[in-house]
Amino acid sequence: MAATWSLIITTAGAVATTLLGVIVGGLVSSRAQARHWTRDREMEACALLLRESSNILIELAAMNGRRVNPRAGEVRPVSGQSSEIDWRPWNEALAMVNLIANDQIVEAAHVLDAEIWPVHLKIKAEMLQGDDWFPLRDQIEQRRREFINVARRQLGATGRPLHRISGRPELNDPVWELRRPRRNSAE
């Protein structure tokens, strides 16, 4: 009879251990999947924000470029250029970051947003003169780089922080002096 009880207890222990292992394994697996899902959504939100910040920079540059007639020094729009930016995609990207990302990424996104708005308002109010655009653009690019580095750090990217996010030469690079005026085809 003692052997029977020993067999029952051993069998019950094995079943309980197996069930406990399945439950713990399921919980661990569920948490890991939730972490991966969250990280993937954060990466998508960050990528969307970066894409839209690039679009905003392109539109700001176009708005700024349309204002100056270099020959006469007068401010006038070039035909076909819009003076308004569609902020909906930018605000949607920022909302996704606010909704999904962790606090450090959200804060970096807000710093970038705070850098963009005054530049837009200055361009819209025609307050920029000559090369005023370039330092403002560089400040936005610096905030974009800071956002990227925060996102990389928070999302587990390996390696050192980025010091540049594009291959565009600096303003003082001699490559900018290589631009030659177009010749008239009648010459």
N, C-alpha and C positions, 0 to 999 in steps of 0.2 A: 504494500500500500504506500509506503514511503517513496518508492520508486515512481509510482503513479503521480503523487503530488509533486515530486521533483520534476517530472516531465511536464506537468501542467504549468508549473511556475516558470520553467525555462521557456516553454512555448509562449506563454503570455508575455514574458519579458521581451522575447525576440519580436513579437508582434507589436508591443508598445514601443520598443526602440525603433522599429521600422517606421511606424506611423509618426513618431516624433521627428524622425529624420526627414520624412516627406514633408511634414508641416514646416519645419525650420528651413528646409531647402526651398520650399515654395515662397516663404516670406523673404528670404535672402534674394532669390531670383526676381521676385516682384519689385523689391526695392532697387535692385540693379537696373531693371528695365525702366523703372520710373526715372532714375537718375539719367540714364542714357537718353530717354525721350526728352526730358527737360533740357539737357545739354544740347541736343539736336535742335530743339525749338529756339533756344537762346542763340545758337550759331546762325540760324536762319534769320532771326530778328536783327542780329548785328549786321549780317551781310546786306539785308534790305536797307538798313539805315545808312550803311556806307554807300550803297548804290544810289540812294536818293540824295545823299549829301554831294555826291559827284554831279548829279543832275542839277542840283541847286547851284553849285559852283559854276557850271557851264552857263546856266541861265543868268547868273549874276554877272559873269564876264561879258556875256552878250549885251545885257542891259547897259553895262558900263561902257562898252565899246561903241554902242550906237549913239552915244551922247556927244562925242567930240568930233568936230570937223577940223582935222589938223591944219588945213590950209588957212581957214579963216579964223580959227580959234573960237568958233561959235559952237553952241550946244544945239544939236538938232537930231531928231531920230532918223535913222536910215530906214527906208521903206521896207516893210515886211517884218520888222523887229517888234516884238511885243514889249510893253513896259510892265507887264504883270507876270507874276510867277504863279503857277498852279501849286499851292501849298498842300493840297490834299494828299499827294503821295508821301511827302515829307512827314506830315502830321500822322498819317497812318503808320509809317515806319516807326516814328517816335512812340506812338501808342503801343505798338507791339513790344518794343523794348520795355516800356513802362509796365506792361502786363506780365511779361514772361521773365525778363532778365533779373539778375541779382542786383543788390543795391549799388555796388561799385560800378557796374556797367551802366545802370540807369543814371547815376550821377555824372559819369563821363559823357553820356549822350546829352544830358541837360547842359553841360558846359559847352559842348559843340553847338547846340541849338542857340544858346545865349550869345555865342560868337557870330552866328550867321545873321540874326535879326537886325542888329544895328548897321551892319554892312548893307543889307538890303534897303533899309530906310535911308541911309546916306545916298546910295545910288539913286533911289527913287526921287529923293529931294534934290538931286543934281548937286550934291555937296562935294563930290570928288573932283579934283583937278589933276590933270596930267597923269603922273605915275602914282597917285595916291592909292590906286587899286591894288598894286602889287604887295605892299606891306599888309594890307587888310586880307588879301587872298592868302598870304603866307601864314597869318594868324589862324585863319580857318583851317588851313592844311595842318598846322601844328596841333590844333584841337582834334582833327581827324586822326592824326598819328597817335595822340594820347588815348583816344577812344580805342583804337586798334590794339594798343599795348595793354590797356586794361582788359579788354575782351580776351585777348590771347592769354593773359595771366589767369583770368578767372575761368576760362574754358579749358585750361590745362595744356596749352601749346608749349612745346619745348623750345629752348633756345633763348637768346638774349632779346631784349626789347628792340624794336625797329627804330633806326635813326632816320630813315627816309621811307616814304611810301610811294615815291614815283621816281622816274628817271629824269624828270625835267631839270635842266641845268639851272644853277643859281642865277640871279639877275646880273651879277657881275661877271658871269662866264663869257669869254670872248666869242662863243658860238653865236651870241645874239648880235654881234657886230657883222656877221657874215651875210645878213640879209641885204640883198641888193635891190635897188628899185627896178621895177619892170621897165623894159624899153618899149617904146612905141613901135608897133610892127611896121609903121610907115617909114621909119628911119632907115 
